[in-house]
């Protein structure tokens, strides 16, 4: 495909203006999940010579605090049917060639609502797998989703997204089997890693044998399973260093309340700092509650860490083939055995770490992702 002329690309994601993307910004916390990969995509598009405009949902005064490579607009406090008209007015002002949404099922409904009111090509990247997210969602979230579908039924019948992007083959298959998307509607594009977690930044990460849980403390993330596995781990390796990585105040509060003898609470800080002195990274998810696949998992694999996780969503696709260890969900004994297996075998740790790092270096490249996405844009703009 010949190079495209510079495009005006509108990237859309929730929470882009709620946290800091770099050290020059002073917002609460650090961009994570969907907002983080959307920011990275926009930044790489700018570096490739395209004009990027972001639309998000944040207080208006936050926009003036952002120091990004792209201009940012906000629809207000949260994306909802009540501000869809405002979103369309912003599109008429910025006049993008293409609009690229990121998020879960609710965000895809919002994208389809916008599609019904404007003629520009609209792409949506599912960062969560709809059918699995529905099972993990709270009752209020499921009710909101159902209500949105009922209220917007007519608009949704009359509008279809121009293309769907997912981050793994597993996600593609679930959209086809569970939500009845057509195979030709969906492309798998592994996004690159955030720039501050590039595998080259793994220098200084030594194999010191420590164990750290990085999946968070909220429901479905396996923190209790991790705590329950610690007595068995310590009975065999009394001197092992164990830690919890936290990225926000909520995680920190839970970590401090549940701190037991010898459990170090790392952060809030960038993940690279928290895990630098730990080799074994534990992510015992019990539900689909993180971006699929979890960004922190990809980061740690890129640094050569040894991952122990659970068969949730696309994780087996990422961690399989001796790139990590999978254990059953909510099973402290199995989790402890996985940790003990790695603690007792330095050669296995090295093999898994090398395999993981090689996989990430091969599969998660921004130049490849940008080329693939631009090809999708070109097809959508000319069909």
C-alpha positions as CSV (number, residue, x, y, z in Angstrom):
1,X,0.0,0.0,0.0
2,X,1.5,3.4,-0.9
3,X,1.9,5.8,2.0
4,X,-1.3,7.7,2.8
5,X,-1.4,11.5,2.7
6,X,-1.3,13.0,6.2
7,X,-4.7,12.4,7.8
8,X,-6.8,14.2,10.4
9,X,-7.4,11.4,12.9
10,X,-9.8,11.7,15.8
11,X,-9.0,9.3,18.7
12,X,-11.7,8.8,21.3
13,X,-11.5,7.2,24.7
14,X,-12.8,7.7,28.3
15,X,-10.5,9.1,31.0
16,X,-7.9,10.6,28.7
17,X,-8.0,13.8,30.7
18,X,-8.3,12.3,34.1
19,X,-4.7,11.3,34.8
20,X,-1.1,12.3,33.7
21,X,0.5,10.9,30.6
22,X,3.9,12.4,31.3
23,X,6.0,14.1,34.0
24,X,4.9,17.6,32.9
25,X,1.3,17.0,33.8
26,X,0.1,17.2,37.4
27,X,-3.2,15.3,37.3
28,X,-4.1,12.6,39.8
29,X,-2.5,9.3,38.9
30,X,-1.0,7.9,35.7
31,X,-3.0,7.0,32.5
32,X,-3.9,3.3,32.5
33,X,-5.8,0.8,30.5
34,X,-7.8,2.0,27.5
35,X,-6.8,5.7,27.9
36,X,-3.1,4.7,28.0
37,X,-3.1,2.8,24.8
38,X,-5.2,5.4,23.1
39,X,-2.8,8.1,24.1
40,X,0.1,6.0,22.8
41,X,-1.7,5.4,19.5
42,X,-2.3,9.1,19.1
43,X,1.2,10.1,19.9
44,X,2.6,7.6,17.4
45,X,0.3,8.9,14.7
46,X,1.6,12.4,15.4
47,X,5.2,11.2,15.1
48,X,4.2,9.6,11.7
49,X,3.1,13.0,10.4
50,X,-0.6,12.9,10.9
51,X,-2.8,15.4,12.8
52,X,-4.5,13.9,15.8
53,X,-7.4,15.4,17.8
54,X,-8.6,13.5,20.9
55,X,-12.1,13.6,22.4
56,X,-12.6,12.4,25.9
57,X,-14.8,12.9,29.0
58,X,-13.2,15.0,31.7
59,X,-13.9,18.3,33.5
60,X,-13.2,21.1,31.1
61,X,-10.6,22.7,33.3
62,X,-8.5,19.5,33.0
63,X,-7.9,20.1,29.3
64,X,-5.8,23.2,30.0
65,X,-3.5,21.1,32.2
66,X,-2.7,18.6,29.5
67,X,0.6,18.7,27.8
68,X,0.1,16.3,24.9
69,X,1.3,16.1,21.3
70,X,-2.3,16.4,20.2
71,X,-5.3,18.8,20.9
72,X,-7.9,17.5,23.2
73,X,-11.7,18.2,23.5
74,X,-14.1,17.0,26.2
75,X,-17.8,16.3,26.0
76,X,-18.1,16.7,29.8
77,X,-18.1,14.5,32.8
78,X,-18.8,11.1,31.1
79,X,-19.8,9.8,27.7
80,X,-23.5,9.3,27.6
81,X,-26.5,9.7,25.3
82,X,-27.0,13.2,26.7
83,X,-23.8,14.5,25.2
84,X,-23.7,12.7,21.9
85,X,-25.0,15.8,20.1
86,X,-22.1,17.8,21.6
87,X,-19.7,15.1,20.4
88,X,-21.1,15.5,16.8
89,X,-20.7,19.3,17.0
90,X,-17.1,18.8,18.0
91,X,-16.6,16.6,14.9
92,X,-18.1,19.3,12.7
93,X,-15.6,21.7,14.2
94,X,-12.5,19.6,13.9
95,X,-13.5,17.8,10.6
96,X,-11.5,14.6,11.0
97,X,-11.0,12.2,8.1
98,X,-11.7,9.3,10.4
99,X,-12.9,8.7,14.0
100,X,-11.4,5.9,16.1
101,X,-13.1,4.9,19.4
102,X,-11.5,2.7,22.1
103,X,-13.3,1.0,25.0
104,X,-15.8,-1.7,25.9
105,X,-19.3,-2.5,24.8
106,X,-20.9,0.8,26.2
107,X,-18.3,2.8,24.2
108,X,-19.1,0.8,21.1
109,X,-22.8,1.7,21.5
110,X,-21.9,5.4,21.9
111,X,-19.8,5.1,18.7
112,X,-22.7,3.6,16.8
113,X,-25.0,6.4,18.1
114,X,-22.4,8.9,16.8
115,X,-22.3,7.0,13.5
116,X,-26.1,7.5,13.1
117,X,-25.6,11.2,13.2
118,X,-22.5,11.7,11.0
119,X,-21.1,10.3,7.8
120,X,-17.4,9.9,8.7
121,X,-15.9,6.5,8.9
122,X,-15.9,5.2,12.5
123,X,-13.6,2.5,13.8
124,X,-13.9,0.9,17.3
125,X,-11.1,-0.9,19.1
126,X,-12.6,-3.3,21.8
127,X,-10.2,-3.1,24.7
128,X,-12.6,-5.4,26.7
129,X,-14.3,-8.5,25.3
130,X,-18.0,-7.7,25.5
131,X,-19.4,-11.2,26.4
132,X,-16.8,-11.7,29.2
133,X,-17.1,-8.2,30.5
134,X,-20.9,-8.6,30.8
135,X,-20.4,-11.7,33.0
136,X,-17.9,-9.8,35.3
137,X,-19.9,-6.5,35.4
138,X,-21.8,-5.4,38.5
139,X,-25.6,-5.4,38.3
140,X,-25.7,-1.6,37.9
141,X,-23.3,-1.8,34.9
142,X,-25.4,-4.6,33.2
143,X,-28.5,-2.5,33.8
144,X,-27.0,0.5,32.2
145,X,-25.9,-1.5,29.2
146,X,-29.4,-3.0,28.8
147,X,-31.1,0.4,29.2
148,X,-28.8,1.9,26.6
149,X,-29.7,-0.8,24.1
150,X,-33.4,-0.4,24.7
151,X,-33.4,3.4,24.5
152,X,-31.2,3.5,21.4
153,X,-32.6,0.5,19.6
154,X,-33.7,2.4,16.5
155,X,-30.5,4.3,16.2
156,X,-28.5,1.2,16.6
157,X,-30.5,-0.7,14.0
158,X,-29.7,2.0,11.5
159,X,-26.0,2.3,12.2
160,X,-23.1,-0.1,11.9
161,X,-19.4,0.7,12.6
162,X,-17.2,0.7,9.6
163,X,-14.7,-1.7,11.2
164,X,-13.8,-3.4,14.5
165,X,-10.3,-3.8,15.9
166,X,-9.3,-6.2,18.6
167,X,-6.0,-6.9,20.3
168,X,-5.9,-10.7,20.2
169,X,-7.2,-13.6,18.1
170,X,-9.2,-14.9,21.1
171,X,-11.1,-11.6,21.3
172,X,-11.9,-11.8,17.6
173,X,-13.3,-15.3,18.0
174,X,-15.4,-14.3,21.0
175,X,-16.9,-11.4,19.0
176,X,-17.8,-13.8,16.2
177,X,-19.2,-16.6,18.4
178,X,-20.8,-14.6,21.2
179,X,-21.9,-11.3,19.6
180,X,-22.3,-12.5,16.0
181,X,-20.0,-10.1,14.3
182,X,-19.0,-11.0,10.8
183,X,-15.4,-12.2,10.4
184,X,-14.7,-9.6,7.7
185,X,-15.7,-6.8,10.1
186,X,-12.9,-7.5,12.6
187,X,-9.1,-7.1,12.4
188,X,-6.6,-8.3,15.0
189,X,-4.0,-5.6,15.7
190,X,-1.6,-6.0,18.6
191,X,-0.8,-2.4,19.8
192,X,2.8,-1.6,20.8
193,X,3.9,-1.1,24.4
194,X,3.8,2.3,26.1
195,X,7.0,4.1,25.5
196,X,8.0,4.1,29.2
197,X,7.7,0.3,29.2
198,X,9.7,-0.5,26.0
199,X,11.7,-3.7,26.5
200,X,14.9,-1.7,26.2
201,X,14.0,-0.1,29.6
202,X,14.5,-3.6,31.1
203,X,18.1,-2.9,31.7
204,X,18.8,-3.0,35.4
205,X,16.0,-5.5,36.0
206,X,18.0,-8.4,37.5
207,X,16.8,-11.9,38.4
208,X,16.7,-11.3,42.1
209,X,14.0,-13.9,42.7
210,X,11.4,-11.7,44.5
211,X,7.7,-12.2,44.0
212,X,5.3,-9.3,43.3
213,X,1.6,-9.1,42.7
214,X,0.7,-6.4,40.1
215,X,-2.9,-7.2,39.1
216,X,-4.4,-4.8,41.7
217,X,-6.6,-5.1,44.7
218,X,-10.1,-4.6,43.3
219,X,-12.6,-7.4,43.0
220,X,-11.7,-10.0,40.4
221,X,-8.0,-9.2,40.4
222,X,-6.9,-12.0,42.7
223,X,-5.3,-10.1,45.6
224,X,-6.9,-12.3,48.2
225,X,-5.7,-15.4,46.4
226,X,-2.2,-14.0,46.5
227,X,-2.4,-13.3,50.2
228,X,-3.7,-16.8,50.9
229,X,-0.8,-18.3,48.9
230,X,1.9,-16.5,50.9
231,X,2.1,-18.9,54.0
232,X,2.8,-21.9,51.8
233,X,5.4,-19.9,49.8
234,X,7.1,-18.7,52.9
235,X,7.1,-22.2,54.5
236,X,9.4,-23.4,51.7
237,X,11.3,-20.1,51.1
238,X,11.3,-18.2,54.4
239,X,13.5,-15.4,53.1
240,X,11.7,-14.7,49.8
241,X,10.8,-11.0,49.2
242,X,7.1,-10.5,48.5
243,X,5.4,-7.3,47.4
244,X,2.3,-5.7,46.1
245,X,2.6,-3.1,43.3
246,X,0.0,-0.3,43.6
247,X,-0.7,2.5,41.1
248,X,-3.3,4.6,42.8
249,X,-4.6,5.6,46.2
250,X,-7.3,3.0,46.4
251,X,-4.8,0.2,45.8
252,X,-2.5,1.7,48.3
253,X,-5.2,1.9,51.0
254,X,-6.2,-1.7,50.5
255,X,-2.6,-2.8,50.5
256,X,-1.7,-1.0,53.7
257,X,-4.8,-2.4,55.5
258,X,-3.9,-5.9,54.5
259,X,-0.2,-5.7,54.9
260,X,1.2,-8.6,56.8
261,X,4.7,-9.3,58.1
262,X,7.2,-8.9,55.3
263,X,4.7,-7.8,52.5
264,X,6.2,-4.7,50.9
265,X,3.8,-2.2,49.3
266,X,5.4,-0.7,46.2
267,X,4.1,2.6,44.9
268,X,2.1,4.4,43.8
269,X,4.7,4.5,41.1
270,X,5.4,3.5,37.5
271,X,5.3,-0.2,37.2
272,X,8.9,-0.4,35.9
273,X,10.1,0.9,39.2
274,X,7.9,-1.3,41.3
275,X,8.9,-4.6,39.7
276,X,12.6,-3.8,39.0
277,X,13.8,-5.9,41.9
278,X,11.4,-8.7,41.5
279,X,11.6,-11.6,39.0
280,X,8.3,-13.4,39.5
281,X,5.1,-11.4,38.7
282,X,1.8,-12.7,39.9
283,X,-1.5,-11.8,38.2
284,X,-4.2,-14.2,39.5
285,X,-7.3,-12.7,37.9
286,X,-10.6,-14.4,38.6
287,X,-12.7,-12.3,36.2
288,X,-12.3,-10.3,33.0
289,X,-11.6,-6.9,34.7
290,X,-8.6,-5.5,32.8
291,X,-7.8,-4.4,29.3
292,X,-7.5,-7.6,27.2
293,X,-4.6,-8.5,27.2
294,X,-3.6,-6.7,30.4
295,X,-1.0,-4.0,29.6
296,X,0.9,-4.6,32.8
297,X,1.3,-8.3,31.8
298,X,2.8,-7.3,28.4
299,X,5.1,-4.8,30.1
300,X,6.4,-7.3,32.6
301,X,7.0,-9.9,29.9
302,X,8.9,-7.4,27.9
303,X,11.1,-6.8,30.8
304,X,11.8,-10.6,31.0
305,X,9.7,-11.2,34.1
306,X,8.2,-14.6,34.8
307,X,4.4,-14.4,34.8
308,X,2.0,-16.5,36.8
309,X,-1.6,-15.9,35.9
310,X,-4.9,-17.5,35.2
311,X,-6.8,-18.6,32.1
312,X,-9.0,-15.5,31.8
313,X,-9.9,-14.1,28.4
314,X,-6.8,-13.9,26.1
315,X,-4.2,-14.6,28.8
316,X,-3.5,-18.2,27.6
317,X,-2.8,-16.8,24.1
318,X,-0.2,-14.5,25.6
319,X,1.3,-16.6,28.3
320,X,1.2,-20.0,26.6
321,X,4.0,-21.9,24.9
322,X,6.3,-21.7,27.9
323,X,6.1,-17.9,28.2
324,X,4.7,-18.1,31.7
325,X,2.7,-20.3,34.1
326,X,-1.1,-20.6,34.2
327,X,-2.9,-21.8,37.3
328,X,-6.7,-22.2,38.1
329,X,-8.6,-19.1,39.3
330,X,-9.1,-18.6,43.1
331,X,-6.8,-21.4,43.9
332,X,-4.1,-20.3,46.4
333,X,-2.5,-23.8,46.5
334,X,-2.0,-23.9,42.8
335,X,-0.7,-20.3,42.8
336,X,1.8,-21.1,45.6
337,X,2.9,-24.2,43.7
338,X,3.6,-22.1,40.6
339,X,5.6,-19.6,42.6
340,X,7.5,-22.4,44.3
341,X,8.3,-24.1,41.0
342,X,9.9,-20.9,39.7
343,X,11.7,-20.1,42.9
344,X,13.3,-23.5,43.0
345,X,14.4,-23.5,39.3
346,X,16.6,-20.7,38.1
347,X,17.0,-22.3,34.7
348,X,13.2,-22.4,34.2
349,X,12.9,-18.7,35.3
350,X,15.5,-17.8,32.7
351,X,13.8,-19.8,30.0
352,X,10.4,-18.4,30.6
353,X,11.7,-14.8,30.9
354,X,13.6,-15.1,27.6
355,X,10.7,-16.6,25.8
356,X,8.3,-13.9,27.1
357,X,10.7,-11.1,26.2
358,X,11.3,-12.5,22.7
359,X,7.5,-12.9,22.1
360,X,6.8,-9.3,23.1
361,X,9.6,-7.9,21.1
362,X,8.3,-9.8,18.0
363,X,4.6,-9.2,18.4
364,X,4.1,-5.8,19.9
365,X,5.7,-3.2,17.6
366,X,4.2,0.2,17.1
367,X,5.4,0.6,13.5
368,X,3.6,-2.6,12.5
369,X,0.5,-1.6,14.4
370,X,0.4,1.9,12.9
371,X,0.8,0.4,9.4
372,X,-2.1,-2.1,10.0
373,X,-4.4,0.6,11.4
374,X,-3.7,3.0,8.5
375,X,-4.5,0.3,6.1
376,X,-7.9,-0.2,7.8
377,X,-8.5,3.5,7.7
378,X,-7.7,3.6,3.9
379,X,-10.1,0.7,3.3
380,X,-12.9,2.4,5.3
381,X,-12.4,5.8,3.6
382,X,-12.6,4.3,0.1
383,X,-15.3,1.7,0.4
